[in-house]
Amino acid sequence: MSNSLEYLLMELGLSGLEAEAYLAVLSEPDSTGYRISQVLGKPAPNTYKALDSLVNKGVVLADEGSRSRTFIAVPVREQIIKRSHRLQELADEIEKGLEKIHKPQSEEGVYKFNSVHQVIAKAEEMIESACDTIIADADDLPMQQLSEHFRKAAERGVRVLLHGREQMSIPGCEFISSITEGWQGDMLIIITDSREYLVGFMTEDMRSLINGVWSRNFISPCLHRSYMIKALFYRVSMMMGDKKYSLDDIRAELLRLWDRWGYIGPGKEALAEVLRKQDN
């Protein structure tokens, strides 16, 4: 158990000895450095150095008023909250500095993700910065995880077209459900403003990334049209499989979707004209 706690503390930026010392201080508060070295079975000079480092990092507090310097541990959650606030401040300061040297990002690069966290973080960023249109094709788990972000985008006037497996009700969003695609894992595809896209494939529990990329290159408009048409195709297919819908119902629904989601140009107008015609 202690080993796993030490590894978790090391992920917060502590060295191995610092993690051990923190746990020792936590188990025996108000102990001297000498006592902590005894608990750890480590040389006193090494222990004192680790404790000084923990004090500098704000992980441990030292009582300098007593005859013998003693230590208490700062709760982990308190550390994380303080660090989170500081990281936000650093991000603001760095972004202000970077504005002076910022250059436009390459429009041709395709950038690969290394983790599920990177995929979701980028997806959230894309959704939050979208101005006009969001089209997403996703399995249930990633769709659920991003549902609140989609709702907020729709609330600020962005058109949001979602193609998922199980029907979901996300206020302001057009949701089209279909049968499962059949692959192993969870897929997430997002195209925003016909300008940038993200493609991610993860394991079914979303713990591991199989593959994932993001880009702003020339493929974005093509993917926008392709996934829009795919969603419309599934809506029509599902309606055709339900006897309660007539051909007029299907035509009316496709016309509604095409008027809202069809790409601008002669092709959109021509198909809309065909859909408006009555049966002979």
C-alpha positions as CSV (number, residue, x, y, z in Angstrom):
1,M,0.0,0.0,0.0
2,S,2.8,2.5,1.0
3,N,4.6,1.8,-2.2
4,S,1.6,2.7,-4.3
5,L,1.1,5.9,-2.2
6,E,4.8,6.8,-2.8
7,Y,4.4,6.4,-6.5
8,L,1.3,8.6,-6.5
9,L,3.1,11.3,-4.5
10,M,6.0,11.1,-7.0
11,E,3.5,11.9,-9.7
12,L,3.0,15.2,-7.8
13,G,6.7,16.0,-8.3
14,L,8.3,14.5,-5.2
15,S,11.4,12.4,-5.3
16,G,11.3,8.9,-3.9
17,L,12.9,9.9,-0.6
18,E,10.7,13.0,-0.3
19,A,7.6,10.8,-0.8
20,E,8.8,8.5,2.0
21,A,9.6,11.4,4.3
22,Y,6.2,13.0,3.7
23,L,4.4,9.8,4.6
24,A,6.6,9.5,7.7
25,V,5.8,13.0,8.8
26,L,2.1,12.3,8.2
27,S,2.3,9.2,10.4
28,E,4.2,10.9,13.1
29,P,3.4,14.6,13.2
30,D,5.5,17.1,15.2
31,S,8.5,14.8,14.9
32,T,12.1,16.0,14.6
33,G,14.2,15.4,11.5
34,Y,16.2,12.9,13.5
35,R,13.1,11.0,14.5
36,I,12.0,10.9,10.8
37,S,15.4,9.5,9.8
38,Q,14.9,6.8,12.4
39,V,11.4,5.9,11.1
40,L,12.8,5.7,7.5
41,G,16.0,4.0,8.4
42,K,17.8,6.5,6.3
43,P,21.0,8.6,7.1
44,A,20.1,11.8,9.0
45,P,21.8,14.2,6.5
46,N,19.8,12.7,3.6
47,T,16.6,12.9,5.6
48,Y,17.2,16.6,6.6
49,K,17.9,17.5,3.0
50,A,14.6,15.8,1.9
51,L,12.7,17.6,4.6
52,D,14.2,21.0,3.7
53,S,13.1,20.3,0.1
54,L,9.5,19.4,1.2
55,V,9.4,22.7,3.2
56,N,10.5,24.7,0.2
57,K,7.8,22.9,-1.9
58,G,5.1,23.7,0.7
59,V,4.4,20.1,1.2
60,V,5.6,20.1,4.9
61,L,5.6,22.9,7.5
62,A,8.5,23.3,9.9
63,D,8.0,24.6,13.5
64,E,11.0,26.9,13.9
65,G,9.9,28.3,17.2
66,S,10.6,25.1,19.3
67,R,14.0,24.1,20.6
68,S,14.1,21.2,18.2
69,R,12.8,21.8,14.7
70,T,9.7,19.7,14.1
71,F,7.5,19.0,11.1
72,I,3.9,18.5,10.1
73,A,2.4,17.5,6.7
74,V,0.2,19.8,4.6
75,P,-2.9,17.8,3.4
76,V,-2.6,16.6,-0.1
77,R,-5.8,18.2,-1.3
78,E,-4.7,21.6,0.0
79,Q,-1.4,21.2,-1.9
80,I,-3.2,20.4,-5.1
81,I,-5.6,23.3,-4.8
82,K,-2.8,25.7,-4.2
83,R,-0.8,24.2,-7.1
84,S,-3.8,24.4,-9.4
85,H,-4.3,28.1,-8.6
86,R,-0.6,28.8,-9.2
87,L,-0.6,26.8,-12.5
88,Q,-3.5,28.9,-13.7
89,E,-1.6,32.1,-12.8
90,L,1.4,30.8,-14.6
91,A,-0.7,29.9,-17.7
92,D,-2.1,33.5,-17.8
93,E,1.4,35.0,-17.4
94,I,2.9,32.7,-20.0
95,E,0.1,33.3,-22.5
96,K,0.5,37.1,-22.2
97,G,4.2,36.7,-22.9
98,L,3.6,34.3,-25.8
99,E,1.3,36.8,-27.5
100,K,4.3,38.9,-28.4
101,I,6.1,36.0,-30.2
102,H,3.0,34.1,-31.5
103,K,3.1,32.9,-35.0
104,P,0.2,31.2,-36.9
105,Q,0.1,27.4,-36.5
106,S,0.9,25.3,-39.5
107,E,-2.1,24.5,-41.6
108,E,-0.6,21.3,-42.9
109,G,0.6,19.4,-39.8
110,V,-1.1,16.3,-38.4
111,Y,-0.3,16.0,-34.7
112,K,-0.5,12.8,-32.8
113,F,-1.8,12.3,-29.3
114,N,-0.1,10.2,-26.7
115,S,-2.9,9.8,-24.2
116,V,-6.7,9.8,-23.7
117,H,-6.3,12.8,-21.5
118,Q,-4.8,14.8,-24.5
119,V,-7.6,13.7,-26.8
120,I,-10.4,14.8,-24.4
121,A,-8.6,18.0,-23.5
122,K,-8.2,19.0,-27.1
123,A,-11.8,18.0,-27.9
124,E,-13.0,20.3,-25.1
125,E,-10.9,23.1,-26.4
126,M,-12.2,22.7,-29.9
127,I,-15.8,22.7,-28.7
128,E,-15.3,25.7,-26.5
129,S,-13.6,27.7,-29.4
130,A,-16.1,26.7,-32.1
131,C,-18.0,29.7,-33.6
132,D,-20.4,28.3,-36.2
133,T,-20.6,24.5,-36.5
134,I,-19.7,21.3,-34.6
135,I,-20.1,17.9,-36.1
136,A,-19.3,14.9,-33.9
137,D,-19.4,11.1,-34.5
138,A,-18.8,9.2,-31.2
139,D,-19.5,6.1,-29.2
140,D,-21.5,6.4,-26.0
141,L,-18.8,7.0,-23.4
142,P,-16.9,9.9,-25.1
143,M,-20.3,11.4,-26.2
144,Q,-21.5,11.4,-22.5
145,Q,-18.2,12.8,-21.3
146,L,-18.4,15.8,-23.7
147,S,-22.2,16.3,-23.5
148,E,-22.1,19.3,-21.2
149,H,-19.6,21.0,-23.5
150,F,-21.8,20.4,-26.5
151,R,-24.8,21.8,-24.6
152,K,-22.9,25.0,-23.7
153,A,-21.8,25.4,-27.3
154,A,-25.4,25.1,-28.6
155,E,-26.4,27.6,-25.9
156,R,-24.1,30.2,-27.3
157,G,-25.5,29.8,-30.8
158,V,-23.2,27.1,-32.3
159,R,-25.0,24.6,-34.5
160,V,-24.2,21.1,-33.1
161,L,-24.8,17.9,-35.0
162,L,-24.1,14.7,-33.0
163,H,-24.1,11.2,-34.4
164,G,-24.1,8.6,-31.6
165,R,-25.2,5.0,-30.9
166,E,-27.7,5.3,-28.1
167,Q,-30.2,8.1,-28.2
168,M,-29.2,11.0,-26.0
169,S,-31.1,14.2,-25.2
170,I,-28.6,17.1,-25.2
171,P,-30.5,20.5,-25.2
172,G,-29.9,22.6,-28.3
173,C,-28.1,19.8,-30.2
174,E,-29.4,17.7,-33.2
175,F,-28.8,14.1,-32.1
176,I,-28.9,11.3,-34.6
177,S,-28.7,7.8,-33.3
178,S,-27.8,4.6,-35.2
179,I,-26.8,1.0,-34.6
180,T,-23.4,0.3,-33.2
181,E,-20.5,0.5,-35.6
182,G,-19.1,-2.8,-34.4
183,W,-15.5,-2.0,-33.8
184,Q,-13.6,-2.8,-30.6
185,G,-13.2,0.3,-28.5
186,D,-14.6,3.9,-28.4
187,M,-14.4,6.3,-31.3
188,L,-14.4,10.1,-31.1
189,I,-14.4,12.3,-34.2
190,I,-15.0,16.0,-34.0
191,I,-15.0,18.6,-36.8
192,T,-15.4,22.3,-35.8
193,D,-16.2,25.2,-38.2
194,S,-15.2,23.0,-41.1
195,R,-11.7,24.1,-40.1
196,E,-10.1,21.6,-37.7
197,Y,-10.7,18.0,-36.8
198,L,-9.8,15.4,-34.2
199,V,-9.9,11.6,-34.6
200,G,-9.4,9.4,-31.6
201,F,-9.8,5.6,-31.0
202,M,-9.6,4.4,-27.4
203,T,-10.2,1.2,-25.5
204,E,-13.8,0.7,-24.4
205,D,-13.1,2.0,-20.8
206,M,-11.4,5.1,-22.3
207,R,-8.3,4.2,-20.2
208,S,-5.9,3.7,-23.1
209,L,-5.4,5.4,-26.4
210,I,-5.2,3.3,-29.5
211,N,-4.6,6.2,-31.9
212,G,-5.5,9.8,-32.1
213,V,-4.6,12.8,-34.3
214,W,-5.6,16.5,-34.7
215,S,-5.1,18.9,-37.6
216,R,-6.3,22.0,-39.3
217,N,-5.3,20.9,-42.8
218,F,-7.2,20.8,-46.1
219,I,-9.0,17.6,-45.1
220,S,-11.2,19.4,-42.6
221,P,-13.9,20.5,-45.0
222,C,-14.0,17.1,-46.6
223,L,-14.6,15.4,-43.2
224,H,-17.2,18.0,-42.4
225,R,-19.3,17.1,-45.4
226,S,-18.6,13.3,-45.1
227,Y,-19.7,13.1,-41.4
228,M,-22.7,15.4,-42.0
229,I,-23.9,13.2,-44.8
230,K,-23.2,10.0,-42.8
231,A,-25.4,11.3,-40.0
232,L,-28.2,12.2,-42.3
233,F,-28.0,8.9,-44.0
234,Y,-28.4,7.1,-40.7
235,R,-31.4,9.2,-39.8
236,V,-33.2,8.3,-43.1
237,S,-32.2,4.7,-42.8
238,M,-33.6,4.4,-39.3
239,M,-36.8,6.1,-40.3
240,M,-37.1,3.7,-43.3
241,G,-36.8,0.8,-41.0
242,D,-39.8,2.1,-38.9
243,K,-43.2,1.4,-40.5
244,K,-44.8,4.4,-38.8
245,Y,-42.9,6.8,-41.2
246,S,-44.2,7.4,-44.7
247,L,-42.0,8.5,-47.6
248,D,-43.4,12.0,-47.2
249,D,-42.3,12.0,-43.5
250,I,-38.8,10.8,-44.6
251,R,-38.6,13.4,-47.3
252,A,-39.7,16.2,-45.0
253,E,-37.1,15.2,-42.3
254,L,-34.3,15.0,-44.8
255,L,-35.3,18.4,-46.3
256,R,-35.3,19.9,-42.7
257,L,-31.8,18.4,-42.0
258,W,-30.5,19.4,-45.4
259,D,-31.7,23.0,-45.0
260,R,-29.9,23.3,-41.7
261,W,-26.8,21.2,-42.3
262,G,-26.2,21.0,-46.0
263,Y,-23.2,22.7,-47.3
264,I,-23.6,26.0,-49.2
265,G,-23.6,25.8,-53.0
266,P,-25.5,24.7,-56.1
267,G,-25.5,21.1,-54.9
268,K,-27.4,22.0,-51.7
269,E,-30.0,24.0,-53.7
270,A,-30.4,21.3,-56.3
271,L,-31.0,18.5,-53.7
272,A,-33.4,20.7,-51.8
273,E,-35.4,21.3,-54.9
274,V,-35.6,17.5,-55.6
275,L,-36.8,16.9,-52.0
276,R,-39.5,19.5,-52.3
277,K,-41.1,17.7,-55.3
278,Q,-44.2,15.6,-54.6
279,D,-44.5,12.0,-55.7
280,N,-45.9,11.6,-59.2
